[in-house]
Amino acid sequence: MPDRAVQSRLLPTPFVSSFIARARRGDKYDADPARRAAAWAQWAVDGLAEFRGLSDREYVALRLPGRFHDPRGNGPKVPPHLEISPRVLSRPDPEFPDRLAQAGNALVFPWWLVGEVTATRRVLFNTAPGSVAELVDAVNAHRTGLVSATRQLSSTIGGHWNDIEAALVAAPETLQPYVTEPFTVAEIAALFPPAAGLELTVSYDQKLRDDNGRWAVRRLGAWQLAGVGSDGPLSLGVVVPRLTANSLLRDELFAVDAEAPASLLVRALLLRRLVSGFLASEVPGTLTPDPKPPGRGGPHLRGIVARPGAKLPEAHVEAAVHFLQTYPSAEMAWEALRTWAGDTYLLTVSWEGFAAAHQDALRYLRRAETPERDHINVLLPLTWDDQSRLVRATFSRPPAGTAESVSRRPDQGGDGKQVGELRPEACQ
C-alpha cells in the first residue's frame, strides 16, 4: 500500500509535483505511449517510500516490487528500491513518466541483486539535462518494427540457445564483448535510422561491468542511451532482461508486445550483435517507422462516395504522390489502408496486387515521373462501404505550415507543454 505520510511530504517537491498531473491508474504495458506513461507515473507516486541506511541515514526512494535474491540469508533486510537524491527531488522533471515508460519491464522484475539495483538507479537518475521528447517520439514511431525485429532475433537466438548457454556457463568472457561493449552511432543507425540525427550511442553501466567482470553477462543489463537533441545533450536509462532462456524466450514479463520501445531497441541491438557476431547469422535490416493512424490531425486517408450516373471518382496524382511519400514501404501503406478501412470499407484489391502497384508507382516517383493511372487506382482503390455504396479511397496531406500539418502527441507534459511527434518522413 502507498505510504500516505511519505506522499504528503514528497508531493509538493519540484520533482514529484512536476509530473503528478499525468498519473493515472492503467496498464503499465500498454502499447499507447500516453497511457503507458500515465500508468508508470502512478506507479512512481504509489512507490514513494522512506528508508534508513547506514549510520541511520534516512532517505526517500522508489520502492521496487521485487525481492533481493539472497540464498544465504545474509543480504539486505530492506526490499529493492531506487534512492532519490535531494538533487533529483529539488528539480522538476515533467518527462519522468516518459523515462519510466521507456526504461523497461525489468523495473518490476521479481528478483534483484544489489549491484543491479544501484546500476538501475544510476542510469535512471544520472541523466543529461536535455529533453528526451525527440528520442521518445523516435522509438515510439518505430515500435512495430522493434517488436518484429526483437521477435525475429529472439527466435534465431532460441534456435542456437545451446551455444549461448554453453558460453554462459563455461566461457562467459567470450560473450562479454557482445553483451557489455557500447554501441556506436553507426551500429545503432544500421537498425534504427534516427540514431544518426540524434548522435545516439548506447552504453552499459561501467560500474556494473567493473564490479561483475566476466559475470556481467549474467546480470540485468543497465544501459544509458545518450545523444543530442534540439535543446542539447539528452540521455535515457534502460534496463534489459538477463541473458537467460527464460527471460528472453519464455517470461511473459518480457514479452516483446508488452515491452517498452527504448528497452526493445537495446535488446534488439544486443541480440543483433550476438546473432551476427557470436553466431555469424543474418540479421534484420533497417527499421521503418510505424504507420500513422488515420485522423485529421495530419496526413490521412478519406473516402469519396460515387454518385449515381456520374463517372467513378479517381484519386488525384498529387494524392498518390503524398501517399507514397508518407508510406514508402508497401507494408506500411497496406497497413494504413487496412486500418482506415476497418469494418466500414471492404477493399477491392488484394495485398499482392497492392504491393506490385506500390513498387511500380514508387519506381516512377523516384524517377520524377508520373505514376500510371492503373497503379494509382490500386494504391487508392475503390471500396464497398457498410451502406452498400462504392467509395474511392484518397489521401490528404495538409500543406506545410498549416495548423493541421503539425503532428502532436496525445499527451502533455506536467508543465502543459505539447511535445511534437516524429513524422514518418523524418525517419528515412
KOLVEXLO-750767 format. One record per residue (C-alpha): z, x, y; residue number from 1. Coordinates in nm, 2 decimals, always signed. Last residue first. Example, Ala and Ser with C-alpha at 12.3 -4.5 7.8 and 13.67 -1.06 7.14 Angstrom:
! residues 2
+--------+--------+--------+-----+
!     pz !     px !     py ! num !
+--------+--------+--------+-----+
!  +0.71 !  +1.37 !  -0.11 !   2 !
!  +0.78 !  +1.23 !  -0.45 !   1 !
+--------+--------+--------+-----+
***
This chain:
! residues 428
+--------+--------+--------+-----+
!     pz !     px !     py ! num !
+--------+--------+--------+-----+
!  -4.36 !  +1.42 !  +0.80 ! 428 !
!  -4.01 !  +1.30 !  +0.88 ! 427 !
!  -4.07 !  +1.18 !  +1.23 ! 426 !
!  -4.34 !  +0.94 !  +1.11 ! 425 !
!  -4.09 !  +0.75 !  +0.91 ! 424 !
!  -3.87 !  +0.69 !  +1.22 ! 423 !
!  -3.52 !  +0.82 !  +1.24 ! 422 !
!  -3.27 !  +0.57 !  +1.37 ! 421 !
!  -3.12 !  +0.60 !  +1.72 ! 420 !
!  -2.74 !  +0.57 !  +1.76 ! 419 !
!  -2.61 !  +0.29 !  +1.98 ! 418 !
!  -2.30 !  +0.38 !  +2.18 ! 417 !
!  -2.01 !  +0.14 !  +2.17 ! 416 !
!  -1.74 !  +0.41 !  +2.17 ! 415 !
!  -1.65 !  +0.34 !  +1.81 ! 414 !
!  -2.01 !  +0.39 !  +1.71 ! 413 !
!  -2.24 !  +0.11 !  +1.67 ! 412 !
!  -2.40 !  -0.03 !  +1.36 ! 411 !
!  -2.74 !  -0.18 !  +1.28 ! 410 !
!  -2.92 !  +0.14 !  +1.37 ! 409 !
!  -3.19 !  +0.10 !  +1.62 ! 408 !
!  -3.57 !  +0.15 !  +1.63 ! 407 !
!  -3.73 !  +0.17 !  +1.98 ! 406 !
!  -4.08 !  +0.01 !  +1.98 ! 405 !
!  -3.95 !  -0.33 !  +2.06 ! 404 !
!  -3.82 !  -0.22 !  +2.40 ! 403 !
!  -4.16 !  -0.09 !  +2.49 ! 402 !
!  -4.23 !  +0.28 !  +2.55 ! 401 !
!  -4.48 !  +0.32 !  +2.27 ! 400 !
!  -4.68 !  +0.01 !  +2.19 ! 399 !
!  -4.53 !  -0.23 !  +1.94 ! 398 !
!  -4.66 !  -0.19 !  +1.59 ! 397 !
!  -4.80 !  -0.49 !  +1.42 ! 396 !
!  -4.94 !  -0.53 !  +1.07 ! 395 !
!  -5.15 !  -0.79 !  +0.91 ! 394 !
!  -5.12 !  -1.01 !  +0.59 ! 393 !
!  -5.36 !  -1.29 !  +0.57 ! 392 !
!  -5.22 !  -1.63 !  +0.47 ! 391 !
!  -5.39 !  -1.89 !  +0.25 ! 390 !
!  -5.17 !  -2.20 !  +0.23 ! 389 !
!  -4.98 !  -2.37 !  -0.06 ! 388 !
!  -4.66 !  -2.41 !  +0.14 ! 387 !
!  -4.49 !  -2.13 !  -0.05 ! 386 !
!  -4.76 !  -1.89 !  +0.06 ! 385 !
!  -5.08 !  -1.76 !  -0.11 ! 384 !
!  -5.17 !  -1.41 !  +0.01 ! 383 !
!  -5.48 !  -1.25 !  +0.15 ! 382 !
!  -5.46 !  -0.87 !  +0.17 ! 381 !
!  -5.36 !  -0.61 !  +0.43 ! 380 !
!  -5.44 !  -0.29 !  +0.22 ! 379 !
!  -5.70 !  -0.49 !  +0.02 ! 378 !
!  -5.88 !  -0.63 !  +0.32 ! 377 !
!  -5.86 !  -0.30 !  +0.49 ! 376 !
!  -6.04 !  -0.12 !  +0.20 ! 375 !
!  -6.32 !  -0.37 !  +0.19 ! 374 !
!  -6.36 !  -0.34 !  +0.57 ! 373 !
!  -6.42 !  +0.04 !  +0.52 ! 372 !
!  -6.18 !  +0.27 !  +0.71 ! 371 !
!  -6.30 !  +0.40 !  +1.04 ! 370 !
!  -6.35 !  +0.78 !  +1.05 ! 369 !
!  -6.12 !  +1.04 !  +1.20 ! 368 !
!  -6.15 !  +1.25 !  +0.88 ! 367 !
!  -5.78 !  +1.19 !  +0.81 ! 366 !
!  -5.84 !  +0.81 !  +0.86 ! 365 !
!  -6.12 !  +0.81 !  +0.61 ! 364 !
!  -5.91 !  +0.98 !  +0.35 ! 363 !
!  -5.63 !  +0.73 !  +0.42 ! 362 !
!  -5.86 !  +0.44 !  +0.36 ! 361 !
!  -5.97 !  +0.58 !  +0.02 ! 360 !
!  -5.62 !  +0.65 !  -0.09 ! 359 !
!  -5.49 !  +0.32 !  +0.03 ! 358 !
!  -5.78 !  +0.13 !  -0.14 ! 357 !
!  -5.70 !  +0.31 !  -0.47 ! 356 !
!  -5.33 !  +0.23 !  -0.44 ! 355 !
!  -5.40 !  -0.14 !  -0.36 ! 354 !
!  -5.63 !  -0.18 !  -0.65 ! 353 !
!  -5.38 !  -0.03 !  -0.90 ! 352 !
!  -5.09 !  -0.22 !  -0.74 ! 351 !
!  -5.27 !  -0.55 !  -0.79 ! 350 !
!  -5.41 !  -0.77 !  -0.51 ! 349 !
!  -5.37 !  -1.15 !  -0.44 ! 348 !
!  -5.01 !  -1.12 !  -0.33 ! 347 !
!  -4.79 !  -1.43 !  -0.36 ! 346 !
!  -4.61 !  -1.50 !  -0.04 ! 345 !
!  -4.26 !  -1.65 !  +0.03 ! 344 !
!  -4.06 !  -1.51 !  -0.26 ! 343 !
!  -4.06 !  -1.16 !  -0.11 ! 342 !
!  -4.39 !  -1.10 !  +0.06 ! 341 !
!  -4.24 !  -0.86 !  +0.31 ! 340 !
!  -4.06 !  -0.66 !  +0.04 ! 339 !
!  -4.38 !  -0.65 !  -0.16 ! 338 !
!  -4.58 !  -0.52 !  +0.13 ! 337 !
!  -4.32 !  -0.25 !  +0.22 ! 336 !
!  -4.30 !  -0.15 !  -0.15 ! 335 !
!  -4.68 !  -0.11 !  -0.15 ! 334 !
!  -4.68 !  +0.10 !  +0.16 ! 333 !
!  -4.41 !  +0.33 !  +0.04 ! 332 !
!  -4.58 !  +0.38 !  -0.30 ! 331 !
!  -4.92 !  +0.44 !  -0.12 ! 330 !
!  -4.76 !  +0.71 !  +0.09 ! 329 !
!  -4.88 !  +0.74 !  +0.45 ! 328 !
!  -4.67 !  +0.43 !  +0.54 ! 327 !
!  -4.64 !  +0.42 !  +0.92 ! 326 !
!  -4.97 !  +0.59 !  +0.98 ! 325 !
!  -5.14 !  +0.38 !  +0.71 ! 324 !
!  -5.01 !  +0.05 !  +0.86 ! 323 !
!  -5.10 !  +0.16 !  +1.21 ! 322 !
!  -5.45 !  +0.23 !  +1.10 ! 321 !
!  -5.48 !  -0.10 !  +0.92 ! 320 !
!  -5.35 !  -0.29 !  +1.23 ! 319 !
!  -5.60 !  -0.10 !  +1.45 ! 318 !
!  -5.89 !  -0.20 !  +1.22 ! 317 !
!  -5.79 !  -0.56 !  +1.28 ! 316 !
!  -5.67 !  -0.78 !  +1.00 ! 315 !
!  -5.90 !  -1.05 !  +0.87 ! 314 !
!  -5.87 !  -1.42 !  +0.90 ! 313 !
!  -6.09 !  -1.64 !  +0.68 ! 312 !
!  -6.36 !  -1.81 !  +0.90 ! 311 !
!  -6.26 !  -2.15 !  +1.02 ! 310 !
!  -6.31 !  -2.49 !  +0.85 ! 309 !
!  -5.93 !  -2.53 !  +0.78 ! 308 !
!  -5.73 !  -2.26 !  +0.95 ! 307 !
!  -5.61 !  -1.95 !  +0.75 ! 306 !
!  -5.25 !  -1.86 !  +0.84 ! 305 !
!  -5.19 !  -1.51 !  +0.99 ! 304 !
!  -4.89 !  -1.34 !  +0.83 ! 303 !
!  -4.66 !  -1.05 !  +0.95 ! 302 !
!  -4.59 !  -0.69 !  +0.86 ! 301 !
!  -4.36 !  -0.49 !  +1.09 ! 300 !
!  -4.34 !  -0.18 !  +1.31 ! 299 !
!  -4.03 !  -0.21 !  +1.53 ! 298 !
!  -3.74 !  -0.45 !  +1.60 ! 297 !
!  -3.95 !  -0.74 !  +1.47 ! 296 !
!  -3.85 !  -0.70 !  +1.11 ! 295 !
!  -3.97 !  -0.59 !  +0.77 ! 294 !
!  -3.76 !  -0.32 !  +0.60 ! 293 !
!  -3.86 !  +0.04 !  +0.67 ! 292 !
!  -4.00 !  +0.22 !  +0.37 ! 291 !
!  -3.78 !  +0.52 !  +0.26 ! 290 !
!  -3.88 !  +0.86 !  +0.39 ! 289 !
!  -4.09 !  +1.09 !  +0.17 ! 288 !
!  -3.93 !  +1.36 !  -0.05 ! 287 !
!  -4.10 !  +1.69 !  -0.10 ! 286 !
!  -4.19 !  +1.78 !  -0.46 ! 285 !
!  -3.99 !  +1.72 !  -0.78 ! 284 !
!  -3.91 !  +2.02 !  -1.00 ! 283 !
!  -4.08 !  +2.19 !  -1.29 ! 282 !
!  -3.88 !  +2.40 !  -1.55 ! 281 !
!  -3.75 !  +2.76 !  -1.54 ! 280 !
!  -3.41 !  +2.65 !  -1.69 ! 279 !
!  -3.19 !  +2.88 !  -1.48 ! 278 !
!  -3.43 !  +2.89 !  -1.18 ! 277 !
!  -3.64 !  +2.57 !  -1.15 ! 276 !
!  -3.39 !  +2.34 !  -1.32 ! 275 !
!  -3.08 !  +2.51 !  -1.18 ! 274 !
!  -3.22 !  +2.52 !  -0.83 ! 273 !
!  -3.33 !  +2.16 !  -0.85 ! 272 !
!  -2.99 !  +2.06 !  -0.98 ! 271 !
!  -2.82 !  +2.22 !  -0.69 ! 270 !
!  -3.06 !  +2.09 !  -0.43 ! 269 !
!  -3.04 !  +1.74 !  -0.58 ! 268 !
!  -2.66 !  +1.75 !  -0.57 ! 267 !
!  -2.67 !  +1.87 !  -0.21 ! 266 !
!  -2.91 !  +1.58 !  -0.11 ! 265 !
!  -2.71 !  +1.33 !  -0.32 ! 264 !
!  -2.40 !  +1.42 !  -0.12 ! 263 !
!  -2.59 !  +1.36 !  +0.20 ! 262 !
!  -2.72 !  +1.02 !  +0.06 ! 261 !
!  -2.38 !  +0.90 !  -0.05 ! 260 !
!  -2.36 !  +0.79 !  -0.42 ! 259 !
!  -2.38 !  +0.44 !  -0.56 ! 258 !
!  -2.74 !  +0.45 !  -0.69 ! 257 !
!  -2.68 !  +0.81 !  -0.82 ! 256 !
!  -2.40 !  +0.71 !  -1.05 ! 255 !
!  -2.11 !  +0.95 !  -0.96 ! 254 !
!  -1.83 !  +0.70 !  -1.01 ! 253 !
!  -2.01 !  +0.57 !  -1.31 ! 252 !
!  -1.94 !  +0.89 !  -1.50 ! 251 !
!  -2.22 !  +0.95 !  -1.76 ! 250 !
!  -2.47 !  +1.22 !  -1.67 ! 249 !
!  -2.34 !  +1.45 !  -1.39 ! 248 !
!  -1.97 !  +1.39 !  -1.42 ! 247 !
!  -1.95 !  +1.36 !  -1.80 ! 246 !
!  -2.19 !  +1.64 !  -1.87 ! 245 !
!  -2.00 !  +1.88 !  -1.65 ! 244 !
!  -2.09 !  +2.07 !  -1.33 ! 243 !
!  -1.82 !  +1.92 !  -1.12 ! 242 !
!  -1.91 !  +1.65 !  -0.88 ! 241 !
!  -2.02 !  +1.70 !  -0.52 ! 240 !
!  -1.81 !  +1.72 !  -0.20 ! 239 !
!  -1.99 !  +1.70 !  +0.14 ! 238 !
!  -1.89 !  +1.81 !  +0.49 ! 237 !
!  -2.12 !  +1.76 !  +0.79 ! 236 !
!  -2.20 !  +2.01 !  +1.06 ! 235 !
!  -2.36 !  +2.00 !  +1.41 ! 234 !
!  -2.46 !  +2.26 !  +1.67 ! 233 !
!  -2.60 !  +2.12 !  +2.00 ! 232 !
!  -2.68 !  +1.80 !  +2.17 ! 231 !
!  -3.03 !  +1.73 !  +2.03 ! 230 !
!  -2.92 !  +1.85 !  +1.68 ! 229 !
!  -2.87 !  +2.20 !  +1.54 ! 228 !
!  -2.77 !  +2.25 !  +1.18 ! 227 !
!  -2.49 !  +2.28 !  +0.93 ! 226 !
!  -2.44 !  +2.10 !  +0.60 ! 225 !
!  -2.10 !  +2.20 !  +0.45 ! 224 !
!  -2.02 !  +2.22 !  +0.08 ! 223 !
!  -1.72 !  +2.16 !  -0.14 ! 222 !
!  -1.82 !  +2.16 !  -0.50 ! 221 !
!  -1.57 !  +2.02 !  -0.75 ! 220 !
!  -1.49 !  +2.32 !  -0.96 ! 219 !
!  -1.63 !  +2.46 !  -1.29 ! 218 !
!  -1.89 !  +2.68 !  -1.12 ! 217 !
!  -1.61 !  +2.83 !  -0.91 ! 216 !
!  -1.49 !  +2.99 !  -1.24 ! 215 !
!  -1.67 !  +3.32 !  -1.17 ! 214 !
!  -1.46 !  +3.38 !  -0.87 ! 213 !
!  -1.21 !  +3.10 !  -0.80 ! 212 !
!  -1.03 !  +3.22 !  -0.49 ! 211 !
!  -1.35 !  +3.37 !  -0.33 ! 210 !
!  -1.56 !  +3.06 !  -0.41 ! 209 !
!  -1.31 !  +2.82 !  -0.27 ! 208 !
!  -1.26 !  +3.05 !  +0.03 ! 207 !
!  -1.63 !  +3.05 !  +0.10 ! 206 !
!  -1.69 !  +2.68 !  +0.09 ! 205 !
!  -2.05 !  +2.64 !  -0.03 ! 204 !
!  -2.31 !  +2.64 !  +0.23 ! 203 !
!  -2.61 !  +2.41 !  +0.32 ! 202 !
!  -2.85 !  +2.51 !  +0.60 ! 201 !
!  -3.04 !  +2.28 !  +0.83 ! 200 !
!  -3.25 !  +2.40 !  +1.12 ! 199 !
!  -3.26 !  +2.04 !  +1.23 ! 198 !
!  -3.64 !  +2.03 !  +1.25 ! 197 !
!  -3.68 !  +2.23 !  +0.93 ! 196 !
!  -3.43 !  +2.03 !  +0.74 ! 195 !
!  -3.62 !  +1.71 !  +0.83 ! 194 !
!  -3.86 !  +1.77 !  +0.54 ! 193 !
!  -3.61 !  +1.74 !  +0.24 ! 192 !
!  -3.73 !  +1.90 !  -0.08 ! 191 !
!  -3.91 !  +2.22 !  +0.03 ! 190 !
!  -3.72 !  +2.17 !  +0.36 ! 189 !
!  -3.39 !  +2.26 !  +0.18 ! 188 !
!  -3.52 !  +2.59 !  +0.05 ! 187 !
!  -3.69 !  +2.68 !  +0.38 ! 186 !
!  -3.37 !  +2.61 !  +0.58 ! 185 !
!  -3.17 !  +2.83 !  +0.34 ! 184 !
!  -2.93 !  +2.71 !  +0.07 ! 183 !
!  -2.61 !  +2.89 !  +0.03 ! 182 !
!  -2.51 !  +3.06 !  -0.31 ! 181 !
!  -2.24 !  +2.87 !  -0.51 ! 180 !
!  -2.41 !  +2.69 !  -0.80 ! 179 !
!  -2.73 !  +2.89 !  -0.87 ! 178 !
!  -2.56 !  +3.23 !  -0.81 ! 177 !
!  -2.26 !  +3.12 !  -1.02 ! 176 !
!  -2.46 !  +3.02 !  -1.33 ! 175 !
!  -2.48 !  +3.37 !  -1.49 ! 174 !
!  -2.12 !  +3.43 !  -1.39 ! 173 !
!  -2.02 !  +3.13 !  -1.61 ! 172 !
!  -2.10 !  +3.33 !  -1.92 ! 171 !
!  -1.94 !  +3.19 !  -2.24 ! 170 !
!  -1.82 !  +2.84 !  -2.14 ! 169 !
!  -2.04 !  +2.74 !  -1.85 ! 168 !
!  -2.33 !  +2.93 !  -2.00 ! 167 !
!  -2.31 !  +2.74 !  -2.33 ! 166 !
!  -2.28 !  +2.41 !  -2.14 ! 165 !
!  -2.59 !  +2.48 !  -1.94 ! 164 !
!  -2.80 !  +2.57 !  -2.24 ! 163 !
!  -2.67 !  +2.28 !  -2.44 ! 162 !
!  -2.75 !  +2.05 !  -2.15 ! 161 !
!  -3.12 !  +2.10 !  -2.17 ! 160 !
!  -3.23 !  +1.74 !  -2.19 ! 159 !
!  -2.94 !  +1.64 !  -1.96 ! 158 !
!  -3.07 !  +1.88 !  -1.70 ! 157 !
!  -3.41 !  +1.71 !  -1.70 ! 156 !
!  -3.25 !  +1.37 !  -1.68 ! 155 !
!  -3.03 !  +1.48 !  -1.40 ! 154 !
!  -3.34 !  +1.62 !  -1.21 ! 153 !
!  -3.51 !  +1.28 !  -1.24 ! 152 !
!  -3.21 !  +1.09 !  -1.13 ! 151 !
!  -3.15 !  +1.32 !  -0.84 ! 150 !
!  -3.51 !  +1.30 !  -0.73 ! 149 !
!  -3.51 !  +0.92 !  -0.75 ! 148 !
!  -3.19 !  +0.87 !  -0.57 ! 147 !
!  -3.29 !  +1.12 !  -0.30 ! 146 !
!  -3.63 !  +0.95 !  -0.26 ! 145 !
!  -3.46 !  +0.61 !  -0.21 ! 144 !
!  -3.21 !  +0.76 !  +0.04 ! 143 !
!  -3.47 !  +0.94 !  +0.25 ! 142 !
!  -3.41 !  +0.74 !  +0.57 ! 141 !
!  -3.03 !  +0.76 !  +0.51 ! 140 !
!  -3.06 !  +1.14 !  +0.49 ! 139 !
!  -3.24 !  +1.15 !  +0.83 ! 138 !
!  -3.02 !  +0.90 !  +1.00 ! 137 !
!  -2.71 !  +1.09 !  +0.90 ! 136 !
!  -2.86 !  +1.42 !  +1.03 ! 135 !
!  -2.96 !  +1.27 !  +1.36 ! 134 !
!  -2.62 !  +1.10 !  +1.40 ! 133 !
!  -2.42 !  +1.41 !  +1.32 ! 132 !
!  -2.32 !  +1.46 !  +1.69 ! 131 !
!  -2.23 !  +1.81 !  +1.79 ! 130 !
!  -1.88 !  +1.96 !  +1.79 ! 129 !
!  -1.91 !  +2.18 !  +1.48 ! 128 !
!  -1.68 !  +2.10 !  +1.19 ! 127 !
!  -1.35 !  +2.21 !  +1.04 ! 126 !
!  -1.24 !  +1.86 !  +0.94 ! 125 !
!  -1.45 !  +1.76 !  +0.63 ! 124 !
!  -1.55 !  +2.11 !  +0.51 ! 123 !
!  -1.19 !  +2.24 !  +0.54 ! 122 !
!  -1.02 !  +1.93 !  +0.40 ! 121 !
!  -1.24 !  +1.94 !  +0.09 ! 120 !
!  -1.16 !  +2.31 !  +0.04 ! 119 !
!  -0.79 !  +2.22 !  +0.06 ! 118 !
!  -0.84 !  +1.95 !  -0.21 ! 117 !
!  -1.05 !  +2.17 !  -0.44 ! 116 !
!  -0.79 !  +2.45 !  -0.42 ! 115 !
!  -0.51 !  +2.22 !  -0.52 ! 114 !
!  -0.70 !  +2.10 !  -0.83 ! 113 !
!  -0.80 !  +1.73 !  -0.85 ! 112 !
!  -0.82 !  +1.44 !  -1.09 ! 111 !
!  -0.91 !  +1.07 !  -1.02 ! 110 !
!  -1.22 !  +1.13 !  -0.80 ! 109 !
!  -1.20 !  +0.91 !  -0.49 ! 108 !
!  -1.33 !  +1.18 !  -0.25 ! 107 !
!  -1.58 !  +1.27 !  -0.52 ! 106 !
!  -1.77 !  +0.96 !  -0.41 ! 105 !
!  -1.95 !  +1.17 !  -0.14 ! 104 !
!  -1.90 !  +1.30 !  +0.21 ! 103 !
!  -2.17 !  +1.08 !  +0.36 ! 102 !
!  -1.96 !  +0.77 !  +0.41 ! 101 !
!  -1.67 !  +0.99 !  +0.53 ! 100 !
!  -1.89 !  +1.15 !  +0.79 !  99 !
!  -2.02 !  +0.82 !  +0.91 !  98 !
!  -1.67 !  +0.68 !  +0.93 !  97 !
!  -1.57 !  +0.99 !  +1.14 !  96 !
!  -1.85 !  +0.92 !  +1.39 !  95 !
!  -1.62 !  +0.79 !  +1.66 !  94 !
!  -1.44 !  +1.13 !  +1.66 !  93 !
!  -1.19 !  +1.13 !  +1.95 !  92 !
!  -0.98 !  +1.45 !  +1.98 !  91 !
!  -0.60 !  +1.48 !  +1.97 !  90 !
!  -0.57 !  +1.39 !  +1.60 !  89 !
!  -0.80 !  +1.67 !  +1.50 !  88 !
!  -0.60 !  +1.94 !  +1.69 !  87 !
!  -0.28 !  +1.79 !  +1.56 !  86 !
!  -0.41 !  +1.87 !  +1.21 !  85 !
!  -0.50 !  +1.61 !  +0.96 !  84 !
!  -0.40 !  +1.71 !  +0.60 !  83 !
!  -0.62 !  +1.58 !  +0.32 !  82 !
!  -0.41 !  +1.45 !  +0.04 !  81 !
!  -0.35 !  +1.49 !  -0.34 !  80 !
!  -0.03 !  +1.33 !  -0.45 !  79 !
!  +0.30 !  +1.51 !  -0.40 !  78 !
!  +0.50 !  +1.70 !  -0.67 !  77 !
!  +0.26 !  +1.99 !  -0.66 !  76 !
!  +0.22 !  +2.18 !  -1.00 !  75 !
!  +0.48 !  +2.29 !  -1.26 !  74 !
!  +0.41 !  +2.02 !  -1.52 !  73 !
!  +0.21 !  +2.25 !  -1.75 !  72 !
!  -0.09 !  +2.01 !  -1.77 !  71 !
!  -0.11 !  +1.95 !  -1.39 !  70 !
!  -0.44 !  +1.80 !  -1.29 !  69 !
!  -0.34 !  +1.67 !  -0.94 !  68 !
!  -0.37 !  +1.29 !  -0.90 !  67 !
!  -0.63 !  +1.06 !  -0.75 !  66 !
!  -0.63 !  +0.80 !  -0.47 !  65 !
!  -0.64 !  +1.06 !  -0.18 !  64 !
!  -0.39 !  +1.02 !  +0.10 !  63 !
!  -0.53 !  +1.10 !  +0.44 !  62 !
!  -0.28 !  +1.32 !  +0.61 !  61 !
!  +0.01 !  +1.35 !  +0.86 !  60 !
!  +0.25 !  +1.64 !  +0.89 !  59 !
!  +0.62 !  +1.72 !  +0.85 !  58 !
!  +0.73 !  +2.08 !  +0.79 !  57 !
!  +1.04 !  +2.08 !  +0.57 !  56 !
!  +1.01 !  +2.46 !  +0.53 !  55 !
!  +0.71 !  +2.40 !  +0.31 !  54 !
!  +0.55 !  +2.06 !  +0.33 !  53 !
!  +0.67 !  +1.70 !  +0.41 !  52 !
!  +0.41 !  +1.43 !  +0.41 !  51 !
!  +0.31 !  +1.14 !  +0.63 !  50 !
!  +0.04 !  +0.88 !  +0.54 !  49 !
!  -0.29 !  +0.74 !  +0.66 !  48 !
!  -0.47 !  +0.60 !  +0.36 !  47 !
!  -0.53 !  +0.25 !  +0.48 !  46 !
!  -0.69 !  +0.37 !  +0.80 !  45 !
!  -0.92 !  +0.61 !  +0.60 !  44 !
!  -1.02 !  +0.34 !  +0.35 !  43 !
!  -1.10 !  +0.10 !  +0.63 !  42 !
!  -1.33 !  +0.36 !  +0.79 !  41 !
!  -1.48 !  +0.41 !  +0.44 !  40 !
!  -1.56 !  +0.04 !  +0.43 !  39 !
!  -1.72 !  +0.04 !  +0.77 !  38 !
!  -1.93 !  +0.35 !  +0.68 !  37 !
!  -2.06 !  +0.17 !  +0.37 !  36 !
!  -2.14 !  -0.15 !  +0.56 !  35 !
!  -2.33 !  +0.04 !  +0.83 !  34 !
!  -2.52 !  +0.27 !  +0.58 !  33 !
!  -2.63 !  -0.01 !  +0.35 !  32 !
!  -2.63 !  +0.14 !  +0.00 !  31 !
!  -2.28 !  +0.01 !  -0.05 !  30 !
!  -2.05 !  +0.24 !  -0.25 !  29 !
!  -1.74 !  +0.19 !  -0.03 !  28 !
!  -1.78 !  -0.18 !  -0.08 !  27 !
!  -1.60 !  -0.38 !  +0.19 !  26 !
!  -1.30 !  -0.42 !  +0.41 !  25 !
!  -1.39 !  -0.34 !  +0.76 !  24 !
!  -1.31 !  -0.05 !  +1.00 !  23 !
!  -1.55 !  +0.00 !  +1.28 !  22 !
!  -1.30 !  -0.07 !  +1.56 !  21 !
!  -1.08 !  +0.19 !  +1.41 !  20 !
!  -1.32 !  +0.47 !  +1.50 !  19 !
!  -1.20 !  +0.62 !  +1.83 !  18 !
!  -0.84 !  +0.48 !  +1.79 !  17 !
!  -0.79 !  +0.71 !  +1.49 !  16 !
!  -0.88 !  +1.04 !  +1.67 !  15 !
!  -0.75 !  +0.96 !  +2.02 !  14 !
!  -0.41 !  +0.87 !  +1.87 !  13 !
!  -0.31 !  +0.50 !  +1.93 !  12 !
!  -0.35 !  +0.41 !  +1.56 !  11 !
!  -0.12 !  +0.70 !  +1.45 !  10 !
!  +0.23 !  +0.58 !  +1.52 !   9 !
!  +0.17 !  +0.22 !  +1.41 !   8 !
!  -0.02 !  +0.35 !  +1.10 !   7 !
!  +0.28 !  +0.56 !  +1.00 !   6 !
!  +0.51 !  +0.26 !  +1.01 !   5 !
!  +0.26 !  +0.04 !  +0.83 !   4 !
!  +0.23 !  +0.27 !  +0.54 !   3 !
!  -0.07 !  +0.12 !  +0.36 !   2 !
!  +0.00 !  +0.00 !  +0.00 !   1 !
+--------+--------+--------+-----+
***
